[in-house]
Amino acid sequence: MRNLLIIFTLSVFIAISCSSEPPDQKGPVTKGRWFTQKQFQFGKQVFTTHCASCHGNQAQGIVENWKQRNPDGSFPAPPLDGSAHAWHHPLSVLVRQINEGGVKLGGTMPAFGDTLSDEEVIAAIAYFQSFWDEQTYDRWVQMNADQ
C-alpha cells in the first residue's frame, strides 16, 4: 500500500511538472528576462504575501484610476504590470522605492527595508516585471542600459 501511495504521488508530481499550458498573452513572461525562473517563483511568493493586497495578484492594480488622489490626499497603489510608470525606473530606483516606501512621494506604501531581504526585494521586482509585455520590457532595458 505504501509503495502504491509513493508511485501515485510521484506520478502526480511528474504530471504537474511536465504539463505545459498554452502561454497566456497577459500572463507572466520569464524567457529572455534578466531574472531566473527561481527568482520569479520566489518573487511570486513574496509579492503575494507583501504586495498583492494593494497592487493586485498579477500586479494589475486594484484601483481603476490610480492617478486620482484618495480622500486623504494620498495616491492609491499603481499597477506594476507595465501599464503605469514603474517601467520608467531603473532597477536601483525600484529597489529603493520598495525599501523606503511611498509615503514621502504622496503614496501610502510602507517601507519594506526592515521587512524584506535584498533577495526578496529583487524577487518581487522579477515577479511584477514578468507581467510587462515585450515592448515595455525592451523600452525599460534600453532606458536603463547604462545603469
TIVO-96070 format. One line per field, with one value per atom (N, C-alpha, C): residue number from 1; x, y, z; residue in three letters. Coordinates in nm, 4 decimals, always signed. Example, Ala and Ser with C-alpha at 12.3 -4.5 7.8 and 13.67 -1.06 7.14 Angstrom:
2
num <- [1 | 1 | 1 | 2 | 2 | 2]
east <- [+1.3190 | +1.2300 | +1.3200 | +1.2850 | +1.3670 | +1.2900]
north <- [-0.5690 | -0.4500 | -0.3300 | -0.2250 | -0.1060 | +0.0030]
up <- [+0.7800 | +0.7800 | +0.7800 | +0.7080 | +0.7140 | +0.7870]
residuo <- [ALA | ALA | ALA | SER | SER | SER]
This chain:
147
num <- [1 | 1 | 1 | 2 | 2 | 2 | 3 | 3 | 3 | 4 | 4 | 4 | 5 | 5 | 5 | 6 | 6 | 6 | 7 | 7 | 7 | 8 | 8 | 8 | 9 | 9 | 9 | 10 | 10 | 10 | 11 | 11 | 11 | 12 | 12 | 12 | 13 | 13 | 13 | 14 | 14 | 14 | 15 | 15 | 15 | 16 | 16 | 16 | 17 | 17 | 17 | 18 | 18 | 18 | 19 | 19 | 19 | 20 | 20 | 20 | 21 | 21 | 21 | 22 | 22 | 22 | 23 | 23 | 23 | 24 | 24 | 24 | 25 | 25 | 25 | 26 | 26 | 26 | 27 | 27 | 27 | 28 | 28 | 28 | 29 | 29 | 29 | 30 | 30 | 30 | 31 | 31 | 31 | 32 | 32 | 32 | 33 | 33 | 33 | 34 | 34 | 34 | 35 | 35 | 35 | 36 | 36 | 36 | 37 | 37 | 37 | 38 | 38 | 38 | 39 | 39 | 39 | 40 | 40 | 40 | 41 | 41 | 41 | 42 | 42 | 42 | 43 | 43 | 43 | 44 | 44 | 44 | 45 | 45 | 45 | 46 | 46 | 46 | 47 | 47 | 47 | 48 | 48 | 48 | 49 | 49 | 49 | 50 | 50 | 50 | 51 | 51 | 51 | 52 | 52 | 52 | 53 | 53 | 53 | 54 | 54 | 54 | 55 | 55 | 55 | 56 | 56 | 56 | 57 | 57 | 57 | 58 | 58 | 58 | 59 | 59 | 59 | 60 | 60 | 60 | 61 | 61 | 61 | 62 | 62 | 62 | 63 | 63 | 63 | 64 | 64 | 64 | 65 | 65 | 65 | 66 | 66 | 66 | 67 | 67 | 67 | 68 | 68 | 68 | 69 | 69 | 69 | 70 | 70 | 70 | 71 | 71 | 71 | 72 | 72 | 72 | 73 | 73 | 73 | 74 | 74 | 74 | 75 | 75 | 75 | 76 | 76 | 76 | 77 | 77 | 77 | 78 | 78 | 78 | 79 | 79 | 79 | 80 | 80 | 80 | 81 | 81 | 81 | 82 | 82 | 82 | 83 | 83 | 83 | 84 | 84 | 84 | 85 | 85 | 85 | 86 | 86 | 86 | 87 | 87 | 87 | 88 | 88 | 88 | 89 | 89 | 89 | 90 | 90 | 90 | 91 | 91 | 91 | 92 | 92 | 92 | 93 | 93 | 93 | 94 | 94 | 94 | 95 | 95 | 95 | 96 | 96 | 96 | 97 | 97 | 97 | 98 | 98 | 98 | 99 | 99 | 99 | 100 | 100 | 100 | 101 | 101 | 101 | 102 | 102 | 102 | 103 | 103 | 103 | 104 | 104 | 104 | 105 | 105 | 105 | 106 | 106 | 106 | 107 | 107 | 107 | 108 | 108 | 108 | 109 | 109 | 109 | 110 | 110 | 110 | 111 | 111 | 111 | 112 | 112 | 112 | 113 | 113 | 113 | 114 | 114 | 114 | 115 | 115 | 115 | 116 | 116 | 116 | 117 | 117 | 117 | 118 | 118 | 118 | 119 | 119 | 119 | 120 | 120 | 120 | 121 | 121 | 121 | 122 | 122 | 122 | 123 | 123 | 123 | 124 | 124 | 124 | 125 | 125 | 125 | 126 | 126 | 126 | 127 | 127 | 127 | 128 | 128 | 128 | 129 | 129 | 129 | 130 | 130 | 130 | 131 | 131 | 131 | 132 | 132 | 132 | 133 | 133 | 133 | 134 | 134 | 134 | 135 | 135 | 135 | 136 | 136 | 136 | 137 | 137 | 137 | 138 | 138 | 138 | 139 | 139 | 139 | 140 | 140 | 140 | 141 | 141 | 141 | 142 | 142 | 142 | 143 | 143 | 143 | 144 | 144 | 144 | 145 | 145 | 145 | 146 | 146 | 146 | 147 | 147 | 147]
east <- [+0.0835 | +0.0000 | +0.0876 | +0.1948 | +0.2838 | +0.3497 | +0.3951 | +0.4570 | +0.3591 | +0.2343 | +0.1320 | +0.1125 | +0.1133 | +0.0990 | +0.2183 | +0.3383 | +0.4584 | +0.4531 | +0.4173 | +0.4093 | +0.3036 | +0.1894 | +0.0838 | +0.1315 | +0.1949 | +0.2433 | +0.3464 | +0.4414 | +0.5409 | +0.4763 | +0.3771 | +0.3086 | +0.2397 | +0.1746 | +0.1079 | +0.2108 | +0.3206 | +0.4252 | +0.4833 | +0.5129 | +0.5690 | +0.4688 | +0.3434 | +0.2411 | +0.2281 | +0.2317 | +0.2227 | +0.3465 | +0.4634 | +0.5888 | +0.6028 | +0.5519 | +0.5702 | +0.4562 | +0.3484 | +0.2359 | +0.2743 | +0.2243 | +0.2517 | +0.1197 | +0.0952 | -0.0245 | +0.0116 | -0.0821 | -0.0511 | -0.0198 | +0.0768 | +0.1120 | -0.0049 | -0.0287 | -0.1340 | -0.0728 | -0.1312 | -0.0759 | -0.0606 | -0.1457 | -0.1372 | -0.0718 | -0.0216 | +0.0418 | +0.1877 | +0.2540 | +0.3940 | +0.4854 | +0.5918 | +0.6938 | +0.8280 | +0.9006 | +1.0316 | +1.1438 | +1.1133 | +1.2164 | +1.2742 | +1.4075 | +1.4745 | +1.4813 | +1.4434 | +1.4474 | +1.5738 | +1.6063 | +1.7281 | +1.7229 | +1.6046 | +1.5896 | +1.5735 | +1.5983 | +1.5877 | +1.4467 | +1.4165 | +1.2877 | +1.2744 | +1.3843 | +1.3833 | +1.3481 | +1.4060 | +1.3723 | +1.2258 | +1.1769 | +1.0357 | +0.9462 | +0.9732 | +0.8905 | +0.8958 | +1.0150 | +1.0290 | +0.9573 | +0.9711 | +0.9060 | +0.7550 | +0.7007 | +0.5558 | +0.5106 | +0.5865 | +0.5539 | +0.5641 | +0.6737 | +0.6960 | +0.5878 | +0.5617 | +0.4635 | +0.3242 | +0.2877 | +0.1566 | +0.1413 | +0.2452 | +0.2400 | +0.2426 | +0.3266 | +0.3521 | +0.2976 | +0.2648 | +0.2333 | +0.0947 | +0.0459 | -0.0763 | -0.1994 | -0.2047 | -0.3248 | -0.3456 | -0.2382 | -0.2505 | -0.2288 | -0.1437 | -0.1083 | -0.1762 | -0.2546 | -0.3230 | -0.2379 | -0.3027 | -0.2316 | -0.1368 | -0.1704 | -0.0852 | -0.0308 | -0.0135 | +0.0439 | -0.0405 | -0.1664 | -0.2548 | -0.3147 | -0.2918 | -0.3537 | -0.4936 | -0.5445 | -0.6794 | -0.7707 | -0.7142 | -0.7906 | -0.7898 | -0.9073 | -0.9158 | -0.8397 | -0.8586 | -0.7904 | -0.6850 | -0.5698 | -0.4632 | -0.3957 | -0.4269 | -0.3697 | -0.4531 | -0.5722 | -0.6615 | -0.6348 | -0.6194 | -0.5891 | -0.7032 | -0.6671 | -0.7641 | -0.8232 | -0.9328 | -0.9913 | -0.8927 | -0.7938 | -0.6955 | -0.5805 | -0.5860 | -0.4837 | -0.3710 | -0.3635 | -0.2584 | -0.2995 | -0.2018 | -0.2296 | -0.2465 | -0.3381 | -0.3506 | -0.2315 | -0.2168 | -0.1083 | -0.1293 | -0.0274 | -0.0409 | -0.0246 | -0.0708 | -0.0394 | +0.1113 | +0.1664 | +0.3093 | +0.3319 | +0.2262 | +0.2306 | +0.2775 | +0.3320 | +0.3794 | +0.2811 | +0.1619 | +0.0605 | +0.0678 | +0.1519 | +0.1687 | +0.3126 | +0.3740 | +0.5033 | +0.6239 | +0.6055 | +0.7190 | +0.8268 | +0.7877 | +0.8855 | +0.9784 | +0.9451 | +1.0306 | +1.1536 | +1.1552 | +1.2592 | +1.3606 | +1.4885 | +1.5897 | +1.5716 | +1.6334 | +1.6237 | +1.6593 | +1.7625 | +1.8047 | +1.6947 | +1.6190 | +1.5096 | +1.3938 | +1.3654 | +1.2591 | +1.2935 | +1.4183 | +1.4633 | +1.4484 | +1.4954 | +1.4864 | +1.3412 | +1.2530 | +1.1117 | +1.0506 | +1.0829 | +1.0316 | +1.0908 | +1.2189 | +1.2840 | +1.2373 | +1.2182 | +1.1836 | +1.0338 | +0.9560 | +0.8123 | +0.7748 | +0.6459 | +0.5968 | +0.5366 | +0.5432 | +0.4787 | +0.5374 | +0.6694 | +0.7305 | +0.6992 | +0.6483 | +0.6098 | +0.4589 | +0.3877 | +0.2437 | +0.1604 | +0.2237 | +0.1511 | +0.1327 | +0.0909 | +0.0698 | +0.1526 | +0.2359 | +0.3131 | +0.4122 | +0.4075 | +0.5036 | +0.6437 | +0.7425 | +0.8803 | +0.8994 | +0.9617 | +0.9858 | +1.1331 | +1.2146 | +1.3578 | +1.3926 | +1.3103 | +1.3352 | +1.2573 | +1.1741 | +1.0889 | +1.1400 | +1.1823 | +1.2245 | +1.3760 | +1.4328 | +1.5757 | +1.5990 | +1.7253 | +1.7585 | +1.7121 | +1.7300 | +1.6883 | +1.5369 | +1.4607 | +1.3141 | +1.2694 | +1.3349 | +1.3004 | +1.3260 | +1.4422 | +1.4760 | +1.3774 | +1.3424 | +1.2482 | +1.1100 | +1.0648 | +0.9344 | +0.9341 | +1.0444 | +1.0562 | +1.0539 | +1.1261 | +1.1252 | +0.9828 | +0.9075 | +0.7700 | +0.6854 | +0.6870 | +0.5979 | +0.6477 | +0.7790 | +0.8280 | +0.7893 | +0.7606 | +0.7196 | +0.5864 | +0.5115 | +0.3842 | +0.4000 | +0.5202 | +0.5439 | +0.5475 | +0.4787 | +0.4857 | +0.6268 | +0.6553 | +0.7908 | +0.8299 | +0.7371 | +0.7679 | +0.8044 | +0.7281 | +0.7556 | +0.8888 | +0.9104 | +1.0366 | +1.1555 | +1.1444 | +1.2528 | +1.2807 | +1.1758 | +1.1960 | +1.2678 | +1.2300 | +1.2967 | +1.4448 | +1.4749 | +1.6148 | +1.6910 | +1.6338 | +1.7008 | +1.7226 | +1.6228 | +1.6346 | +1.7392 | +1.7582 | +1.8425 | +1.9692 | +2.0055 | +2.1208 | +2.2501 | +2.2565 | +2.3803 | +2.3732 | +2.2708 | +2.2546 | +2.3328]
north <- [-0.1197 | +0.0000 | +0.1257 | +0.1223 | +0.2386 | +0.2647 | +0.1581 | +0.1732 | +0.2313 | +0.1906 | +0.2430 | +0.3926 | +0.4349 | +0.5763 | +0.6560 | +0.6021 | +0.6697 | +0.6812 | +0.5744 | +0.5764 | +0.6769 | +0.6787 | +0.7733 | +0.9170 | +0.9447 | +1.0796 | +1.1237 | +1.0341 | +1.0666 | +1.0910 | +1.0120 | +1.0290 | +1.1649 | +1.2031 | +1.3336 | +1.4448 | +1.4333 | +1.5351 | +1.5485 | +1.4367 | +1.4392 | +1.4991 | +1.4633 | +1.5172 | +1.6681 | +1.7151 | +1.8601 | +1.9289 | +1.8724 | +1.9334 | +1.9381 | +1.8389 | +1.8295 | +1.8894 | +1.9258 | +1.9800 | +2.1149 | +2.1401 | +2.2697 | +2.3303 | +2.4489 | +2.5208 | +2.6172 | +2.6466 | +2.7452 | +2.8791 | +2.9544 | +3.0814 | +3.1777 | +3.2412 | +3.3411 | +3.4756 | +3.5438 | +3.6696 | +3.7702 | +3.7645 | +3.8576 | +3.7950 | +3.6757 | +3.6070 | +3.6433 | +3.5854 | +3.6176 | +3.5689 | +3.6442 | +3.6099 | +3.6077 | +3.4985 | +3.4902 | +3.4692 | +3.4140 | +3.3856 | +3.5166 | +3.5236 | +3.6416 | +3.7588 | +3.7390 | +3.8466 | +3.8339 | +3.9359 | +3.9390 | +3.8421 | +3.8001 | +3.7183 | +3.5712 | +3.4887 | +3.3445 | +3.2970 | +3.1755 | +3.1141 | +3.1011 | +3.0713 | +3.0588 | +3.1931 | +3.3020 | +3.4346 | +3.4675 | +3.4328 | +3.4549 | +3.3796 | +3.2519 | +3.1704 | +3.2253 | +3.2606 | +3.3184 | +3.4532 | +3.5298 | +3.6607 | +3.6512 | +3.5481 | +3.5275 | +3.5107 | +3.4353 | +3.4163 | +3.5482 | +3.6198 | +3.7473 | +3.8472 | +3.8592 | +3.9552 | +3.9231 | +3.7969 | +3.7553 | +3.7908 | +3.7693 | +3.7949 | +3.9437 | +4.0210 | +4.1585 | +4.2681 | +4.2361 | +4.3408 | +4.3297 | +4.2080 | +4.1850 | +4.2530 | +4.2700 | +4.3314 | +4.4744 | +4.5421 | +4.6789 | +4.6883 | +4.6000 | +4.6078 | +4.5019 | +4.4124 | +4.3073 | +4.1828 | +4.0673 | +3.9395 | +3.9284 | +3.9931 | +3.9901 | +4.1292 | +4.2074 | +4.3417 | +4.4371 | +4.4035 | +4.4809 | +4.6027 | +4.6175 | +4.7252 | +4.6860 | +4.7524 | +4.7214 | +4.8431 | +4.9591 | +5.0822 | +5.1240 | +5.1501 | +5.1833 | +5.3107 | +5.4158 | +5.5422 | +5.5684 | +5.5061 | +5.5168 | +5.6537 | +5.7384 | +5.8733 | +5.9735 | +5.9328 | +6.0216 | +6.0042 | +6.1135 | +6.1099 | +6.0489 | +5.9818 | +5.9298 | +6.0466 | +6.0255 | +6.1332 | +6.1961 | +6.1192 | +6.1744 | +6.2477 | +6.2573 | +6.3276 | +6.2398 | +6.1184 | +6.0269 | +5.9635 | +5.9073 | +5.8357 | +5.6872 | +5.6210 | +5.4759 | +5.4051 | +5.2790 | +5.1992 | +5.1832 | +5.2124 | +5.1953 | +5.0497 | +5.0155 | +4.8829 | +4.8759 | +4.7574 | +4.7362 | +4.6460 | +4.6207 | +4.5266 | +4.5883 | +4.7084 | +4.7763 | +4.8776 | +4.8851 | +4.9788 | +5.1139 | +5.1268 | +5.2539 | +5.3027 | +5.3554 | +5.4210 | +5.3446 | +5.2288 | +5.1560 | +5.1250 | +5.1003 | +5.0640 | +5.1788 | +5.3010 | +5.4162 | +5.4205 | +5.3392 | +5.3482 | +5.2349 | +5.2684 | +5.1619 | +5.0715 | +4.9575 | +4.8599 | +4.9214 | +5.0048 | +5.0661 | +5.1527 | +5.2220 | +5.3066 | +5.2189 | +5.1118 | +5.0209 | +4.9594 | +4.9199 | +4.8645 | +4.9690 | +5.0909 | +5.1977 | +5.2273 | +5.2280 | +5.2561 | +5.1521 | +5.0263 | +4.9205 | +4.9333 | +4.9587 | +4.9693 | +5.0906 | +5.2044 | +5.3287 | +5.3563 | +5.2896 | +5.3117 | +5.4325 | +5.4616 | +5.5679 | +5.6877 | +5.6901 | +5.7986 | +5.9346 | +5.9443 | +6.0743 | +6.1224 | +6.0321 | +6.0699 | +6.0892 | +6.0866 | +6.1091 | +5.9836 | +5.8683 | +5.7415 | +5.6896 | +5.5675 | +5.5056 | +5.3786 | +5.3455 | +5.2224 | +5.2298 | +5.1291 | +5.1270 | +5.0925 | +5.1263 | +5.0886 | +4.9413 | +4.8670 | +4.7252 | +4.6952 | +4.8004 | +4.7814 | +4.6997 | +4.7075 | +4.6298 | +4.4989 | +4.4784 | +4.3594 | +4.2564 | +4.3046 | +4.2157 | +4.2184 | +4.1038 | +4.0956 | +4.1504 | +4.1760 | +4.2201 | +4.1166 | +3.9908 | +3.8824 | +3.8844 | +3.9108 | +3.9157 | +4.0352 | +4.1492 | +4.2689 | +4.2447 | +4.1920 | +4.1634 | +4.0618 | +3.9614 | +3.8597 | +3.9200 | +4.0080 | +4.0728 | +4.1546 | +4.2236 | +4.3001 | +4.2058 | +4.0960 | +3.9967 | +3.9511 | +3.9269 | +3.8800 | +3.9841 | +4.1094 | +4.2049 | +4.2410 | +4.2355 | +4.2617 | +4.1497 | +4.0332 | +3.9237 | +3.9525 | +4.0490 | +4.0870 | +4.1986 | +4.2511 | +4.3540 | +4.2872 | +4.3460 | +4.2904 | +4.3147 | +4.2508 | +4.2586 | +4.4019 | +4.4792 | +4.6168 | +4.6999 | +4.6875 | +4.7624 | +4.7199 | +4.5885 | +4.5391 | +4.5874 | +4.5809 | +4.6266 | +4.7753 | +4.8559 | +5.0001 | +5.0207 | +4.9422 | +4.9521 | +4.9186 | +4.8121 | +4.7721 | +4.8840 | +4.9394 | +5.0448 | +5.1687 | +5.2070 | +5.3269 | +5.3088 | +5.1865 | +5.1626 | +5.0839 | +5.0827 | +5.0041 | +5.0503 | +5.1762 | +5.2281 | +5.2339 | +5.1802 | +5.1858 | +5.0767]
up <- [+0.0000 | +0.0000 | +0.0000 | +0.0801 | +0.0887 | -0.0466 | -0.1137 | -0.2449 | -0.3461 | -0.3388 | -0.4287 | -0.4063 | -0.2814 | -0.2478 | -0.3010 | -0.2869 | -0.3357 | -0.4877 | -0.5551 | -0.7014 | -0.7477 | -0.6818 | -0.7176 | -0.6976 | -0.5847 | -0.5544 | -0.6576 | -0.6896 | -0.7908 | -0.9268 | -0.9625 | -1.0912 | -1.0992 | -0.9932 | -0.9893 | -1.0001 | -0.9254 | -0.9285 | -1.0693 | -1.1330 | -1.2683 | -1.3668 | -1.3543 | -1.4446 | -1.4303 | -1.3073 | -1.2837 | -1.3370 | -1.3101 | -1.3530 | -1.5036 | -1.5721 | -1.7169 | -1.7966 | -1.7312 | -1.8068 | -1.8645 | -1.9811 | -2.0419 | -2.0840 | -2.0340 | -2.0710 | -2.1826 | -2.2698 | -2.3733 | -2.3080 | -2.3621 | -2.2992 | -2.3013 | -2.1901 | -2.1769 | -2.2133 | -2.3068 | -2.3540 | -2.2403 | -2.1410 | -2.0292 | -1.9076 | -1.9207 | -1.8097 | -1.7972 | -1.6996 | -1.6759 | -1.7882 | -1.8113 | -1.9095 | -1.8378 | -1.8519 | -1.7882 | -1.8893 | -2.0040 | -2.1032 | -2.1579 | -2.1580 | -2.2117 | -2.1156 | -1.9934 | -1.8940 | -1.8093 | -1.7314 | -1.6503 | -1.5329 | -1.4934 | -1.3732 | -1.4089 | -1.3090 | -1.3288 | -1.2964 | -1.3380 | -1.3044 | -1.1530 | -1.0856 | -0.9393 | -0.8744 | -0.9244 | -0.8710 | -0.8962 | -1.0146 | -1.0457 | -0.9479 | -0.9268 | -0.8360 | -0.6937 | -0.6477 | -0.5139 | -0.5081 | -0.6148 | -0.6215 | -0.6158 | -0.6760 | -0.6703 | -0.5256 | -0.4485 | -0.3058 | -0.2296 | -0.2514 | -0.1820 | -0.2202 | -0.3501 | -0.3990 | -0.3444 | -0.3478 | -0.2980 | -0.1505 | -0.0744 | +0.0705 | +0.1049 | +0.0370 | +0.0802 | -0.0123 | -0.1359 | -0.2326 | -0.2970 | -0.3127 | -0.3907 | -0.3323 | -0.2026 | -0.1440 | -0.1934 | -0.2328 | -0.2847 | -0.4353 | -0.4906 | -0.6318 | -0.7180 | -0.6577 | -0.7323 | -0.7468 | -0.7569 | -0.7641 | -0.8825 | -0.9932 | -1.1111 | -1.1413 | -1.0354 | -1.0439 | -1.1276 | -1.1497 | -1.2359 | -1.1663 | -1.0370 | -0.9612 | -0.9191 | -0.8171 | -0.7717 | -0.7767 | -0.8121 | -0.8235 | -0.9701 | -1.0241 | -1.1664 | -1.2001 | -1.1252 | -1.1534 | -1.0471 | -1.0646 | -0.9664 | -0.9656 | -1.0634 | -1.0680 | -0.9876 | -0.9498 | -0.8746 | -0.7256 | -0.6552 | -0.5120 | -0.4319 | -0.3252 | -0.2288 | -0.1506 | -0.0795 | +0.0008 | +0.0999 | +0.1457 | +0.2398 | +0.1705 | +0.0368 | -0.0391 | -0.0898 | -0.0448 | -0.0906 | -0.2231 | -0.2910 | -0.4152 | -0.3869 | -0.4582 | -0.4443 | -0.5090 | -0.4769 | -0.5336 | -0.6839 | -0.7630 | -0.9082 | -0.9485 | -1.0669 | -1.1190 | -1.1467 | -1.1350 | -1.1603 | -1.2811 | -1.3558 | -1.4680 | -1.5995 | -1.5932 | -1.7138 | -1.7683 | -1.7116 | -1.7599 | -1.6896 | -1.5902 | -1.5187 | -1.5392 | -1.4373 | -1.4537 | -1.3978 | -1.3399 | -1.2799 | -1.3832 | -1.5069 | -1.6098 | -1.6461 | -1.6051 | -1.6324 | -1.5417 | -1.4389 | -1.3367 | -1.3460 | -1.3267 | -1.3248 | -1.2030 | -1.2087 | -1.1009 | -0.9655 | -0.9622 | -0.8347 | -0.7738 | -0.8573 | -0.8071 | -0.7590 | -0.8308 | -0.7875 | -0.6517 | -0.6351 | -0.5064 | -0.3969 | -0.4233 | -0.3227 | -0.2868 | -0.3864 | -0.3609 | -0.2678 | -0.2915 | -0.2049 | -0.0657 | -0.0571 | +0.0734 | +0.1535 | +0.0863 | +0.1562 | +0.1617 | +0.0783 | +0.0767 | -0.0066 | -0.0106 | -0.0962 | -0.0252 | +0.1062 | +0.1806 | +0.1433 | +0.1329 | +0.1027 | -0.0392 | -0.1239 | -0.2599 | -0.2741 | -0.1618 | -0.1645 | -0.1658 | -0.1537 | -0.1526 | -0.0106 | -0.0014 | +0.1302 | +0.1493 | +0.0517 | +0.0609 | +0.1769 | +0.2626 | +0.3736 | +0.3234 | +0.4025 | +0.3721 | +0.4077 | +0.3184 | +0.3411 | +0.3682 | +0.3829 | +0.4038 | +0.5264 | +0.6294 | +0.7515 | +0.7528 | +0.6518 | +0.6455 | +0.5455 | +0.4291 | +0.3219 | +0.3045 | +0.2745 | +0.2434 | +0.1032 | +0.0700 | -0.0659 | -0.1685 | -0.1365 | -0.2263 | -0.2476 | -0.1426 | -0.1544 | -0.2378 | -0.2204 | -0.2974 | -0.4461 | -0.4790 | -0.6184 | -0.6769 | -0.5995 | -0.6466 | -0.6715 | -0.5851 | -0.6053 | -0.7343 | -0.7607 | -0.8853 | -1.0051 | -0.9948 | -1.1029 | -1.1308 | -1.0249 | -1.0438 | -1.1160 | -1.0689 | -1.1363 | -1.2756 | -1.2984 | -1.4333 | -1.5306 | -1.4790 | -1.5669 | -1.6359 | -1.5872 | -1.6484 | -1.7516 | -1.7639 | -1.8647 | -2.0013 | -2.0980 | -2.2325 | -2.2892 | -2.4001 | -2.4575 | -2.4923 | -2.5465 | -2.5844 | -2.4619 | -2.3562 | -2.2333 | -2.1729 | -2.1665 | -2.1108 | -2.1944 | -2.3262 | -2.4134 | -2.3946 | -2.3798 | -2.3554 | -2.2229 | -2.1207 | -1.9904 | -2.0031 | -2.0740 | -2.0931 | -2.1655 | -2.2715 | -2.3470 | -2.2615 | -2.1832 | -2.0987 | -1.9893 | -1.9447 | -1.8281 | -1.8620 | -1.9874 | -2.0298 | -1.9634 | -1.9293 | -1.8691 | -1.7161 | -1.6582 | -1.5123 | -1.4439]
residuo <- [MET | MET | MET | ARG | ARG | ARG | ASN | ASN | ASN | LEU | LEU | LEU | LEU | LEU | LEU | ILE | ILE | ILE | ILE | ILE | ILE | PHE | PHE | PHE | THR | THR | THR | LEU | LEU | LEU | SER | SER | SER | VAL | VAL | VAL | PHE | PHE | PHE | ILE | ILE | ILE | ALA | ALA | ALA | ILE | ILE | ILE | SER | SER | SER | CYS | CYS | CYS | SER | SER | SER | SER | SER | SER | GLU | GLU | GLU | PRO | PRO | PRO | PRO | PRO | PRO | ASP | ASP | ASP | GLN | GLN | GLN | LYS | LYS | LYS | GLY | GLY | GLY | PRO | PRO | PRO | VAL | VAL | VAL | THR | THR | THR | LYS | LYS | LYS | GLY | GLY | GLY | ARG | ARG | ARG | TRP | TRP | TRP | PHE | PHE | PHE | THR | THR | THR | GLN | GLN | GLN | LYS | LYS | LYS | GLN | GLN | GLN | PHE | PHE | PHE | GLN | GLN | GLN | PHE | PHE | PHE | GLY | GLY | GLY | LYS | LYS | LYS | GLN | GLN | GLN | VAL | VAL | VAL | PHE | PHE | PHE | THR | THR | THR | THR | THR | THR | HIS | HIS | HIS | CYS | CYS | CYS | ALA | ALA | ALA | SER | SER | SER | CYS | CYS | CYS | HIS | HIS | HIS | GLY | GLY | GLY | ASN | ASN | ASN | GLN | GLN | GLN | ALA | ALA | ALA | GLN | GLN | GLN | GLY | GLY | GLY | ILE | ILE | ILE | VAL | VAL | VAL | GLU | GLU | GLU | ASN | ASN | ASN | TRP | TRP | TRP | LYS | LYS | LYS | GLN | GLN | GLN | ARG | ARG | ARG | ASN | ASN | ASN | PRO | PRO | PRO | ASP | ASP | ASP | GLY | GLY | GLY | SER | SER | SER | PHE | PHE | PHE | PRO | PRO | PRO | ALA | ALA | ALA | PRO | PRO | PRO | PRO | PRO | PRO | LEU | LEU | LEU | ASP | ASP | ASP | GLY | GLY | GLY | SER | SER | SER | ALA | ALA | ALA | HIS | HIS | HIS | ALA | ALA | ALA | TRP | TRP | TRP | HIS | HIS | HIS | HIS | HIS | HIS | PRO | PRO | PRO | LEU | LEU | LEU | SER | SER | SER | VAL | VAL | VAL | LEU | LEU | LEU | VAL | VAL | VAL | ARG | ARG | ARG | GLN | GLN | GLN | ILE | ILE | ILE | ASN | ASN | ASN | GLU | GLU | GLU | GLY | GLY | GLY | GLY | GLY | GLY | VAL | VAL | VAL | LYS | LYS | LYS | LEU | LEU | LEU | GLY | GLY | GLY | GLY | GLY | GLY | THR | THR | THR | MET | MET | MET | PRO | PRO | PRO | ALA | ALA | ALA | PHE | PHE | PHE | GLY | GLY | GLY | ASP | ASP | ASP | THR | THR | THR | LEU | LEU | LEU | SER | SER | SER | ASP | ASP | ASP | GLU | GLU | GLU | GLU | GLU | GLU | VAL | VAL | VAL | ILE | ILE | ILE | ALA | ALA | ALA | ALA | ALA | ALA | ILE | ILE | ILE | ALA | ALA | ALA | TYR | TYR | TYR | PHE | PHE | PHE | GLN | GLN | GLN | SER | SER | SER | PHE | PHE | PHE | TRP | TRP | TRP | ASP | ASP | ASP | GLU | GLU | GLU | GLN | GLN | GLN | THR | THR | THR | TYR | TYR | TYR | ASP | ASP | ASP | ARG | ARG | ARG | TRP | TRP | TRP | VAL | VAL | VAL | GLN | GLN | GLN | MET | MET | MET | ASN | ASN | ASN | ALA | ALA | ALA | ASP | ASP | ASP | GLN | GLN | GLN]
